[in-house]
Amino acid sequence: MLIVMDAQFKDEDLKGVVKRIEEMGFEAHVMPGAQSTAVGITGNPRSLDPRVFEVLPGVKQAIPVTKPYKQASRDFRAQDTRIPVGKNGLVIGGDAFVVMAGPCAVESEEQTVRIAKAVKAAGAHVLRGGAFKPRTSPYDFQGLGEDGLKILDAARAETGLPIITEILDQRTLELVYSHADILQVGARNMQNFALLKEIGRCDKPVMLKRGLSATIDEWLMSAEYIMAEGNKKVMLCERGIRTFSSHTRNTLDLNAVPVVHKLTHLPVLVDPSHGTGVRTMVAPMARAAAAVGAHGVIIEVHDRPDEALCDGPQALPPDQFAKLVEQLRAMGGVLGYRL
């Protein structure tokens, strides 16, 4: 439920509303706004009678929130969430368009720093790279683990780019947390609820990728797991879902971007690299992601894709990536975003 305060409410009125909510055993979330102040309620297992709150001093209206994902719902928060990242003033959300780029996997310090410099020169805002790699086959390259995280540290020191990298499981969460600027939850972990709860107790931004066959409501419920534990810095990432089509690695569901905009205030990005798995399709789908309103893209880049230990066929060479960033920047002048 969302309780909207009257324009002339007093401080004691707001305190009275919060007290009443807490007396009922629920949690109150005060949300100041430009036009009005609202108080959200979570923890209630069933719907509440609006009249319980509408009779309180200073209350204008009590609005039931019908979505099962309360805190992620746009009913709960109308304003778009903006998430600060790193120490250089980068913000994800709003009218900014963010480009994350780098190799699928950290292979060596020389390789990672080399590619990091290339994507920084091309205009990337965040460096991506996997230190832990959950793979379909147990015989595929699984990543360098902690050594990979230290290499990402070196690349950040060299370029100034904040880093995003994937958490493998609860055991590796603390380790990844100590190195990364953005914690990435991969598609395979989208419904690892125990892990999501642990991440929700962290204070760093989180990118939550959509599961391999997840509906949008299931995706948003996973975001709710993180937010319910206290971490509101959640961004979503559409990375393709499984369908009957075999022409691409996955089917990139760009319909999800405007749908998610309507349902939630959280930023949404798109991963056209995993979404297609085909190098020639990455740039067109990245441009399409910008056109439908995504807040950014995450792109795999490798200057020696034939030698890549992971996902070489979908990685863009640096020159193609630089051209794509130029195109995305030009599109911003038409679509109204800043890159």
C-alpha positions in Angstrom: 0.0 0.0 0.0 1.1 3.6 -0.7 0.0 6.3 1.6 0.0 9.8 0.0 0.3 12.7 2.4 -1.6 15.9 2.0 0.4 18.9 0.7 0.1 20.7 4.1 0.9 17.7 6.3 2.9 18.3 9.5 5.9 16.4 10.7 3.9 14.9 13.5 1.3 13.7 10.9 4.1 11.8 9.1 5.4 10.4 12.3 1.9 9.2 13.2 1.5 7.4 10.0 4.9 5.6 10.4 4.1 4.7 14.0 0.7 3.2 13.0 2.3 1.1 10.3 5.0 -0.2 12.6 2.4 -0.9 15.3 0.7 -3.2 12.8 4.0 -5.1 12.4 4.9 -3.8 9.0 7.7 -1.7 7.6 7.3 1.9 6.5 9.3 3.5 3.7 9.1 7.3 3.6 9.5 8.7 0.1 9.8 12.5 -0.3 8.8 13.8 -3.7 8.8 17.0 -5.6 5.0 17.3 -5.5 4.1 15.2 -2.4 5.4 12.8 0.2 4.3 9.2 0.3 4.8 6.3 2.7 5.1 2.8 1.3 4.2 -0.3 3.3 5.9 -3.7 3.0 5.6 -6.8 5.0 1.9 -7.2 4.8 0.9 -10.7 3.6 -2.5 -9.6 2.5 -4.2 -6.4 1.4 -5.0 -3.7 3.9 -8.1 -1.5 4.3 -7.2 2.0 3.0 -9.6 3.5 5.6 -7.3 2.5 8.4 -4.8 5.2 7.2 -7.1 7.7 5.4 -8.6 8.7 8.8 -5.1 9.7 10.1 -4.2 13.4 10.2 -2.3 14.7 7.1 -3.2 11.7 4.9 -4.6 12.5 1.5 -5.1 9.0 0.1 -4.2 5.4 0.7 -3.6 3.5 -2.6 -3.4 -0.4 -2.7 -0.4 -1.6 -4.6 -1.5 -4.7 -6.4 1.9 -5.8 -7.8 3.6 -8.6 -5.8 6.8 -6.7 -6.2 6.2 -3.7 -4.0 9.4 -1.8 -3.8 10.3 -2.4 -7.5 6.9 -1.3 -8.6 6.3 2.1 -10.2 3.2 2.3 -8.1 5.5 2.4 -5.1 7.9 5.0 -6.6 6.9 7.1 -9.5 10.3 8.7 -10.1 13.0 6.9 -12.0 15.8 5.5 -9.9 19.2 6.9 -10.6 22.2 4.8 -9.3 25.6 6.4 -8.7 28.5 4.2 -9.5 32.2 4.6 -8.6 33.9 7.8 -7.7 33.8 9.7 -11.0 30.2 10.9 -10.9 28.8 8.2 -13.2 25.0 7.7 -12.8 22.9 4.9 -14.3 19.3 5.8 -14.9 17.4 8.9 -15.9 18.4 10.5 -19.2 21.9 9.0 -19.2 22.9 6.2 -21.5 25.8 4.1 -20.1 28.1 1.8 -22.1 29.7 -1.1 -20.3 32.3 -3.1 -22.3 35.2 -5.5 -22.0 36.1 -9.1 -22.5 33.8 -11.9 -21.5 36.5 -13.4 -19.3 39.6 -12.1 -17.6 42.4 -14.2 -19.3 45.5 -12.3 -18.2 46.5 -8.9 -16.8 48.1 -8.0 -20.2 44.9 -8.9 -22.1 42.5 -7.2 -19.7 44.4 -4.0 -19.4 45.0 -3.8 -23.1 41.2 -4.2 -23.8 40.3 -1.9 -21.0 42.4 0.9 -22.5 40.8 0.3 -25.9 37.2 0.5 -24.6 38.0 3.5 -22.5 39.4 5.3 -25.5 36.3 4.4 -27.5 34.0 6.0 -24.8 33.0 3.1 -22.5 31.9 4.1 -18.9 32.3 0.8 -17.2 34.7 -2.2 -17.7 33.1 -5.6 -17.7 35.1 -8.8 -17.3 34.4 -12.2 -15.8 36.7 -13.5 -13.0 34.2 -16.3 -12.2 32.6 -17.9 -15.2 29.6 -20.3 -14.7 29.6 -22.4 -17.8 27.3 -24.9 -19.3 30.0 -27.5 -19.6 32.3 -28.3 -16.6 35.2 -28.7 -19.0 35.0 -25.1 -20.3 37.2 -22.3 -18.9 35.8 -21.4 -15.5 37.6 -18.1 -15.0 40.7 -17.1 -12.9 38.8 -16.5 -9.7 40.5 -14.3 -7.2 43.4 -13.7 -9.5 41.0 -12.4 -12.1 39.6 -9.9 -9.6 43.1 -8.6 -8.8 43.6 -8.2 -12.6 40.4 -6.2 -12.8 41.7 -4.0 -9.9 44.8 -3.3 -12.0 42.7 -2.4 -15.1 40.7 0.0 -13.0 43.8 1.6 -11.6 45.2 2.0 -15.2 42.0 3.4 -16.8 39.8 4.8 -14.0 36.9 2.7 -15.2 34.7 1.2 -12.5 34.3 -2.5 -12.9 31.3 -4.9 -13.1 31.9 -8.6 -12.6 29.7 -11.6 -11.8 29.1 -13.3 -8.5 29.2 -17.1 -8.8 27.6 -18.1 -5.5 27.3 -17.1 -1.8 30.8 -18.4 -1.2 32.3 -15.9 -3.6 30.0 -12.9 -2.8 32.3 -11.4 -0.1 35.3 -11.7 -2.4 33.6 -10.1 -5.4 32.2 -7.4 -3.2 35.7 -6.4 -2.0 36.8 -5.7 -5.6 33.8 -4.8 -7.8 32.0 -1.5 -8.2 28.9 -3.2 -9.5 27.8 -6.7 -8.5 26.5 -8.8 -11.4 23.9 -11.5 -10.9 24.0 -13.8 -13.9 21.0 -15.3 -15.7 21.6 -18.7 -14.0 21.4 -17.1 -10.6 18.4 -14.9 -11.1 16.2 -17.2 -8.9 19.0 -18.1 -6.4 16.9 -16.5 -3.7 19.4 -17.2 -0.9 22.1 -15.4 -2.9 19.7 -12.6 -3.7 19.0 -12.0 0.0 22.7 -11.9 0.8 23.3 -9.4 -2.0 20.4 -7.4 -0.7 22.4 -6.8 2.5 25.3 -5.3 0.5 25.5 -1.5 -0.2 26.9 -1.7 -3.8 24.9 -1.4 -7.0 23.6 -4.6 -8.5 22.9 -5.6 -12.1 20.3 -8.4 -12.2 20.2 -10.3 -15.5 17.0 -11.9 -16.7 16.9 -15.6 -16.3 17.1 -17.9 -19.3 13.3 -18.6 -19.4 12.1 -16.0 -16.9 8.9 -14.0 -17.3 9.1 -10.3 -16.6 7.2 -10.6 -13.4 9.6 -13.3 -12.2 12.5 -11.1 -13.0 11.0 -8.2 -11.0 10.2 -10.5 -8.1 13.9 -11.4 -8.0 14.7 -7.7 -7.9 12.3 -7.4 -5.0 14.2 -10.1 -3.1 17.3 -7.8 -3.2 15.4 -4.6 -2.4 13.5 -6.2 0.5 16.8 -6.7 2.3 17.7 -3.0 2.0 19.7 -2.6 -1.2 17.7 -0.3 -3.5 20.6 0.1 -6.0 19.2 -2.4 -8.5 19.5 -2.2 -12.3 18.0 -4.8 -14.6 19.5 -6.3 -17.7 17.7 -8.0 -20.6 20.1 -10.6 -22.1 17.8 -12.8 -24.2 15.6 -15.7 -23.4 15.3 -19.2 -24.7 12.8 -19.7 -27.6 12.3 -22.2 -30.4 14.5 -20.1 -32.7 18.0 -21.5 -33.5 19.3 -18.6 -35.6 20.8 -16.9 -32.6 22.2 -18.0 -29.2 19.1 -16.5 -27.5 16.1 -14.4 -28.5 16.8 -10.8 -27.4 13.4 -9.6 -26.0 13.5 -5.9 -26.6 9.8 -5.8 -25.9 10.9 -6.1 -22.3 12.4 -2.7 -22.2 9.3 -0.5 -22.6 7.3 -3.1 -20.6 9.7 -2.8 -17.7 9.7 1.0 -18.0 6.0 0.9 -17.4 6.1 -1.5 -14.4 9.2 -0.4 -12.5 11.3 2.7 -11.7 14.5 0.7 -11.9 17.0 1.3 -14.7 17.1 -1.4 -17.5 20.0 -2.2 -19.7 20.5 -4.6 -22.6 23.1 -7.2 -23.3 23.1 -7.7 -27.1 26.2 -9.9 -27.0 24.6 -12.7 -25.0 21.2 -11.9 -26.5 22.3 -12.8 -30.0 25.7 -14.6 -29.7 26.5 -13.4 -33.2 29.0 -10.7 -33.7 27.4 -9.1 -36.7 24.1 -8.7 -34.8 25.5 -7.0 -31.7 25.7 -3.5 -33.1 22.2 -3.5 -34.7 20.6 -4.8 -31.5 22.5 -2.3 -29.4 21.2 0.5 -31.5 17.7 -1.0 -31.2 18.1 -1.1 -27.4 18.8 2.6 -27.3 15.8 3.2 -29.6 13.4 1.4 -27.3 14.5 3.3 -24.2 17.2 1.2 -22.5 19.5 3.1 -20.1 22.6 1.4 -21.5 24.2 -1.6 -23.0 26.8 -4.1 -21.9 29.0 -5.3 -24.8 31.7 -7.9 -25.1 34.9 -6.6 -26.7 38.0 -8.6 -27.6 40.9 -7.5 -29.9 41.8 -11.2 -30.5 38.4 -12.9 -30.6 39.7 -16.0 -32.3 42.0 -16.6 -29.2 39.3 -15.7 -26.6 38.8 -18.4 -23.9 35.1 -17.6 -23.8 32.5 -16.4 -26.3 34.9 -15.1 -29.0 32.2 -15.4 -31.7 30.1 -12.7 -30.1 32.9 -10.3 -29.1 33.3 -7.0 -31.1 36.8 -6.0 -32.1 37.7 -2.5 -30.7 37.4 -0.7 -34.0 33.8 -2.0 -34.4 33.0 -1.1 -30.8 34.3 2.4 -31.3 32.1 2.9 -34.3 29.1 1.6 -32.4 29.7 4.1 -29.5 29.9 6.9 -32.1 26.5 5.8 -33.5 24.9 5.5 -30.1 26.2 9.0 -29.2 24.7 10.4 -32.4 21.4 8.7 -31.7 21.3 10.5 -28.3 20.9 13.8 -30.0 17.6 12.5 -31.6 16.3 10.4 -28.7 17.2 12.8 -25.9 19.7 10.8 -23.8 23.2 11.7 -22.8 26.1 9.4 -23.6 
